[in-house]
Structure formats: structure tokens, C-alpha cells
Amino acid sequence: MERRERGLMKRLNTTIKSFYDEQLKRDEEVLSFLEKREERREANMLKKAEGFRYIYKEQFKEFGKIMVKRDKEIERDNNYRQKLWIDSLDHVNSNVVTMHSMLTEIESSLNTLGARQD
């Protein structure tokens, strides 16, 4: 009977071992599946991040172009204002020269009148 019990015990141990081996194999398959799913999720997230990076890069380029265009417009406006300012200063300067020459003529006329009265 001992021999029979040992045989049963051996068979029971083999059954338990095969059950645990199968359970371990299933657990490894589930882990493998979960790891692959996580890798795919990470890959998709990286793809999305690359897409967003590209979009932001393009938007930044567009923003840069707009800023350059705006800077050129500001520079053009400033140049135009400077030219207007210089033109108005030239106009004022010519008026001052004209006034000075008129005052010189008036002064010389007054001097000649004053010399005649003496």
C-alpha cells in the first residue's frame, strides 16, 4: 500500500506541478500581452508627441515669419516717419533762412533810412 500511496503522491505532485506550470505560462502570456500593449501605447504616444512637435514647430515658423514681416513693417513706418521728420525740419530750416534773409534786408533798409535821417 505504501507503494500505491507513493504513486498517488507522485501523480498528485506531477498534477500540481503541471497546474502551476500552466498557470505560470498563462501569467507570462498575459504579462507579455500587457507589455506589448504598453509598448504600442508608448509608441502611439511618441507618434502623437512627434506630430504635436511638428505642428508646434510649423506654428513657430509661421509666427517667426509674421514677426519678421511685422518688424519690416515697423521699420518701414519708422523710416517713413523719419523721412517726414527730416522733410519738415528741412522746411522749417528753409523758412528760418528765408526769415533771416528778410530780417537782414529789413535791418539794412532801416540802417539806410537811419543814415538818411542823420
Secondary structure, 3 states (H helix, E strand, C coil): CHHHHHHHHHHHHHHHHHHHHHHHHHHHHHHHHHHHHHHHHHHHHHHHHHHHHHHHHHHHHHHHHHHHHHHHHHHHHHHHHHHHHHHHHHHHHHHHHHHHHHHHHHHHHHHHHHHHHC
